[in-house]
Each structure stands twice: as C-alpha cells, then as structure tokens.
Amino acid sequence: MVLRENAEIHALCHFFTNYVPTTSHSMSSFLQSLFPVWRNAGSDSALSAATSTVALMGLGYAPERNQLLRKARQNYSMAISKLNAAISDPVEARRDETLLAVLLFSLYQKMVGTPESLVTWTQHTDGAVALVKLRGKDIIHNPISLKLFLAVRAQMVVNQTSKAEQCPSLPLSAGDWTNLPLSECENENTANRLMAMAIEVPKYRSLAYSLLSGPKNNATEVRVVELMEEAIGCDISLASWPSTVPDSWQYRLFAPLELDLNDPGMAYPGPVHGYHNVWMCGIWNDYRLARIFMLAIVLNCTKWLGSPLSWTQSSAYRYATTNLRQMVDEICASVPFALGHIIPNMNGAEDISMLNRKASQVTPDQTSNVLGGYSLVWPLLVASNVPCAPEGQRRWLRGRNAHIANGYNFDQTDIMRLLGGHVIAEKLETTEMELAPAYYFFMPPRGKPLVEYTA
C-alpha cells in the first residue's frame, strides 16, 4: 500500500483496534468481515478510501482532533468518486469490497448525524439493496457475502419502515430476503428469525398509511378492521421471538442506577438490563421497535374505527397501549448498557461510560464504544414519540438522545429534524392526542444522489 499521512495511519489503527472485530466473535456485524477484505483490496480502491474516511471520522470526535473531521469530509468526496467508478464496472459492482464500501458510507452518514446525512444514508441503503439484487443467489453461500447480505437487509428494513414503504422484492435470480440456509453460528440464526418477521413491518405501515389517511367509508372500514386484526397477529408472532432465543441471549436485570452527580440525567427509576454485548442489545431493541410499529398500527386503527368516547375502551386499544408501554420500558432499561454506564457486566465487573460525564464529549480512550450510542439513536427517537408512554419518560428519552448528540459533537436539533420536524402526539393527555396515521415519520425531501446505483 502507498504510505499514508500519519493522521490517517493513526486513525486506521484506532479504527481496526476499537471498532472492528478481527477474530471469530459473538458480535455478528458486517464490520467483522472488513479486515480480510480491506487487506486484500488495493490502496486505490473505493473500500480503502471508505475505510479511511470512517476511521478519520471516528477518531475526530475528540475535541482536540476536530481537524480530522474536516479531513474525513474531504476523503468522503474522493471516496465517492472511486465508488462511482467501481459500480459502473460489471465485475467490480459484484465484489464484496464494493458492497462493503457502500455499507461503510452508510455508517459514515450515521456518524455525521444531520438531516442531510439521513437523506444520503437512505440513498446508500437503497444502493446497497440494488447491489444485492445484482449479485444473485450466490451471495448467501459465501460466509463473508452472507454477512454483508444480512447487514443490507437490516438497514433496508429500517429504511423502508421509516418511509412506510414495503420492502422491495428480490428478482428470482437472487432468491428472497428470508429464505436463508441455517448458519453454524446460532447468534445469526436467532437474529435471522427475528428479521424474517420484522421484514413484514414496512408492508403493514405502508398499508396503514394508505388506509388511515384516505376517505372513511364502509369499504375502508372493513379493510381497517382486517388490518387491525392482522397487525395484532403479527405482533403476537413477534412477541414469541424471545422464547426462541438461546440462554446466551437472555438479558439480566439489575437494580436502578444510583444518582450520578456528573450525569444526573442518566438516573432512571426502572430496572437496568445487562446484555452479552452491544450487538445483542441492538437486536433486542430491533425486536422492540418492530413491535412498537405494529402496535402503533393497532392503536391508530382503534381510533379511526371508534368514536371519541369509545375507542379507548376497546380491548385492542388496551392490548396496544399495555404492550407499547412495556416496549418503551425495555428500551429505557437498555440505555445504560448501550452507553456503557457503570453497571455490573456479565463477569460482575464494572463498565465505564463511553461519554465523558463532565464535558459530555467523547474522549480519545472512549470512542471505541460509539457504535453503542449510534445504535440507540433510532430506538430513542421512536420510543420518545410513543404517545401512551408517560411524558416524564419521553422527556428522559429525549434527554438521552441529547446526551448522545453532545457526546458525538452534533446538535440535538439535528436529531429531531431527522423526523422532518414532525413530532407525534406531543399533547400530555393520552385520550386527546392526534396520532399521525401509522406513526408515519416524515422524511426530508430527497436530493440528487451522490452515487447513481443501478441494478
């Protein structure tokens, strides 16, 4: 490889040491596949440029290293040009390193944390889906390629859920999103069982948004009743997933955290969860988010069907609100672990917060845990907008997102603007709330893509 500048070498060493598992590991992430593919890629490749860009971004969060963020932005423009060249080549477009580069660009946009970066994240996710379509069925028979396929699928579900659009189908030559061979790794099988159910959520949200925002008549009423019943059935199926997970996936309950004067906002009266690792914590929160979105459909259907005095008395309403509150409670309980606050871990030792509690900034020796913070942004946004959750709890969730925003050096207003300025049911009285159809989160207008993906 061509000798890089010292700052870039330092950033790459830090990135691979702190972010990227290099051995067989229980954290099943596409980053686990990065090192062997990156090592074999040319120094002039899109993957090499994308890796350097994300590495510079990750190391640049320390206040004294903000100049690295500027260099990361410069690298990004150059890396995008290399990616455009790669995907225009029929052979390069089908390589793991090209798909990995797109996934890294998605991670970069999550790190940037602005409304504009969400639009670009969406474009990169759509592009990754297009590249998967191009690859065909062979992608699921290679261990590294399969891991990339799973990462793309997970991002696609979040992307389509946020837009209330059904997941695109794969061409016959590529199989489908859920018919995968059993893995030797039980962790991947466990996560795949959940995703096979969660992939249906965008379809129901799309249908709910269409029905509940349209005219109200007898024909539509029949369809809304059917939708509500299907949504309850889907939620019941999702609720069965925890009973299928192996013992190593079960989280442990700990007593509420003691008040920390350096971070009083962390104090939460409920129990705290301890997980085997941050990746499993994230999968559990994916489960909770899938249920929240399905239960939101049930809740909106009960309001659409009922009179102002009767809809809160229905059994479907009680089912939805009871389970919604439980899901929000469980997301809250996962926050301290994901942020690395001081709680007993699986070995009885103590974990240190990833955020400097006095300055609320990521410090050089703590940036290795930033992915835990990124994994919380979407759950916190969704949970803080569940209208039947107590206002004090929703305020706490927004405060944790502000804490993450401050630690990662982007503004809390940017986080809220990720919803396009749309805050759901902000009134305090639950029965008087105006619910957006199907919990539809607005997306910022799409701009011209930086990369023209084709399939």
Summary of the structure (lengths in Angstrom):
residues: 455
radius of gyration: 21.8
end to end distance: 31.4
largest distance: 71.4
contacts: 1481
relative contact order: 0.11
helix: 64%
strand: 2%
